[in-house]
């Protein structure tokens, strides 16, 4: 599938500055974010396309490659393909290794790995937004060797087996004649260099594990699975490689009396039979504190009452959802004889069927006489 022009995706020109590209990305990312478009299945694909375009144009190497070749994808491994700027030396090297186009030296630079961090946020923090200071364990450049892995900070030696190529060649006889093949250098494992005097502080890795404090500005309205991308906060690269990125995955705590349904919150509240019949005004628990709830007379078990605007906000700001309270009418399991008499009288006054009462050997359903 042909790669779509990232400039076209973001709606910017090839002469746009880095700030203009970033601004266009943020605008489109907000527009197509899946959390903002829960009813539009195509929004997620558009969001991914916008993010992919920005990853190309925000990376100087990928941007330069696209500007030159019109793609950032690897060129097809076809010796007769001529559309990617290849040369005859590449074709000879493909079939005959160093005998044709010559080997390329391995670069010693290695980019750092990306990291993932899971962070919990409360419902109150979802409503208000929050800044959290979190600890991230990451591989950081060793200060003793400045990341080279060599004691004292010197440079690694070129591998004598492969002469820094990272691969060794061998000639094999086939029915086509002699063919040169390449395999990973067994001495340096493909790195192209050797460290004969490893740094004692990092054991020659060039990196040491350390904890870094990262400030997370978590916006209001996030949900479980929302991910924050923090470029450059992953593991450090070595020997000139770029640092990796940090991906923070958020998890909203929902172990209290509230159940989340998008921007709405659901909860239950217990009331007595008298409250259900006559109605009442009570104070119930909300996320931010107590709230007044007016219970209408004649409310039914399971009936839901709504407190407008007491739910959660959308991810990019706006009107909050509602708090929905389900009425749980508590029916007494035992009543006294006096209470039973009043209930029968109540039924008679309303013209309803009066339940029959049979006194059992253990007092039936009635408790002690009041």
VENNOR-V157645 format. One record per residue. N is the residue number from 0. RES is the residue in one small letter. PSI is psi as a letter, one per 30 degrees, with the letter a starting at -180 (none if undefined). Layout:
N|RES|PSI + N|RES|PSI
This chain:
0|x|k + 1|x|k + 2|x|k + 3|x|k + 4|x|j + 5|x|f + 6|x|e + 7|x|e + 8|x|e + 9|x|f + 10|x|h + 11|x|l + 12|x|l + 13|x|f + 14|x|g + 15|x|k + 16|x|l + 17|x|e + 18|x|e + 19|x|e + 20|x|e + 21|x|e + 22|x|e + 23|x|e + 24|x|e + 25|x|e + 26|x|e + 27|x|e + 28|x|e + 29|x|e + 30|x|e + 31|x|g + 32|x|k + 33|x|e + 34|x|f + 35|x|f + 36|x|i + 37|x|f + 38|x|g + 39|x|j + 40|x|f + 41|x|f + 42|x|e + 43|x|e + 44|x|e + 45|x|e + 46|x|e + 47|x|e + 48|x|e + 49|x|e + 50|x|e + 51|x|e + 52|x|e + 53|x|e + 54|x|e + 55|x|e + 56|x|f + 57|x|f + 58|x|j + 59|x|e + 60|x|e + 61|x|e + 62|x|e + 63|x|e + 64|x|e + 65|x|e + 66|x|e + 67|x|e + 68|x|f + 69|x|g + 70|x|l + 71|x|g + 72|x|l + 73|x|k + 74|x|k + 75|x|k + 76|x|i + 77|x|j + 78|x|f + 79|x|g + 80|x|k + 81|x|g + 82|x|f + 83|x|g + 84|x|g + 85|x|l + 86|x|l + 87|x|f + 88|x|e + 89|x|e + 90|x|e + 91|x|e + 92|x|e + 93|x|e + 94|x|e + 95|x|g + 96|x|b + 97|x|f + 98|x|f + 99|x|d + 100|x|f + 101|x|k + 102|x|l + 103|x|k + 104|x|k + 105|x|k + 106|x|k + 107|x|f + 108|x|k + 109|x|k + 110|x|l + 111|x|l + 112|x|l + 113|x|l + 114|x|l + 115|x|k + 116|x|k + 117|x|k + 118|x|k + 119|x|k + 120|x|k + 121|x|l + 122|x|e + 123|x|e + 124|x|f + 125|x|e + 126|x|e + 127|x|f + 128|x|l + 129|x|l + 130|x|k + 131|x|k + 132|x|j + 133|x|l + 134|x|k + 135|x|k + 136|x|j + 137|x|l + 138|x|j + 139|x|l + 140|x|k + 141|x|k + 142|x|f + 143|x|e + 144|x|g + 145|x|h + 146|x|g + 147|x|f + 148|x|f + 149|x|k + 150|x|k + 151|x|f + 152|x|g + 153|x|l + 154|x|k + 155|x|l + 156|x|k + 157|x|k + 158|x|k + 159|x|f + 160|x|e + 161|x|g + 162|x|h + 163|x|g + 164|x|f + 165|x|f + 166|x|l + 167|x|k + 168|x|l + 169|x|k + 170|x|k + 171|x|k + 172|x|k + 173|x|l + 174|x|f + 175|x|f + 176|x|a + 177|x|k + 178|x|k + 179|x|k + 180|x|l + 181|x|k + 182|x|l + 183|x|k + 184|x|k + 185|x|f + 186|x|e + 187|x|g + 188|x|h + 189|x|f + 190|x|f + 191|x|f + 192|x|l + 193|x|k + 194|x|j + 195|x|f + 196|x|i + 197|x|k + 198|x|k + 199|x|f + 200|x|e + 201|x|g + 202|x|h + 203|x|g + 204|x|f + 205|x|f + 206|x|k + 207|x|k + 208|x|k + 209|x|l + 210|x|k + 211|x|k + 212|x|k + 213|x|k + 214|x|k + 215|x|k + 216|x|j + 217|x|j + 218|x|l + 219|x|l + 220|x|g + 221|x|l + 222|x|l + 223|x|k + 224|x|f + 225|x|k + 226|x|k + 227|x|k + 228|x|k + 229|x|j + 230|x|k + 231|x|g + 232|x|g + 233|x|a + 234|x|k + 235|x|k + 236|x|l + 237|x|k + 238|x|h + 239|x|f + 240|x|l + 241|x|k + 242|x|l + 243|x|a + 244|x|l + 245|x|k + 246|x|j + 247|x|j + 248|x|k + 249|x|k + 250|x|j + 251|x|k + 252|x|k + 253|x|h + 254|x|g + 255|x|a + 256|x|g + 257|x|k + 258|x|k + 259|x|k + 260|x|i + 261|x|c + 262|x|f + 263|x|l + 264|x|k + 265|x|k + 266|x|l + 267|x|l + 268|x|k + 269|x|k + 270|x|l + 271|x|l + 272|x|e + 273|x|e + 274|x|e + 275|x|e + 276|x|e + 277|x|f + 278|x|l + 279|x|l + 280|x|k + 281|x|l + 282|x|k + 283|x|l + 284|x|k + 285|x|l + 286|x|e + 287|x|g + 288|x|a + 289|x|k + 290|x|k + 291|x|k + 292|x|k + 293|x|j + 294|x|j + 295|x|l + 296|x|k + 297|x|g + 298|x|k + 299|x|l + 300|x|k + 301|x|f + 302|x|k + 303|x|k + 304|x|k + 305|x|k + 306|x|j + 307|x|k + 308|x|g + 309|x|g + 310|x|b + 311|x|l + 312|x|l + 313|x|l + 314|x|e + 315|x|g + 316|x|l + 317|x|a + 318|x|k + 319|x|l + 320|x|a + 321|x|l + 322|x|j + 323|x|k + 324|x|k + 325|x|k + 326|x|k + 327|x|j + 328|x|j + 329|x|j + 330|x|k + 331|x|k + 332|x|f + 333|x|k + 334|x|l + 335|x|l + 336|x|e + 337|x|e + 338|x|e + 339|x|e + 340|x|e + 341|x|e + 342|x|e + 343|x|e + 344|x|e + 345|x|e + 346|x|e + 347|x|e + 348|x|e + 349|x|f + 350|x|g + 351|x|l + 352|x|k + 353|x|j + 354|x|k + 355|x|k + 356|x|k + 357|x|k + 358|x|j + 359|x|l + 360|x|f + 361|x|g + 362|x|g + 363|x|b + 364|x|f + 365|x|k + 366|x|a + 367|x|k + 368|x|k + 369|x|none
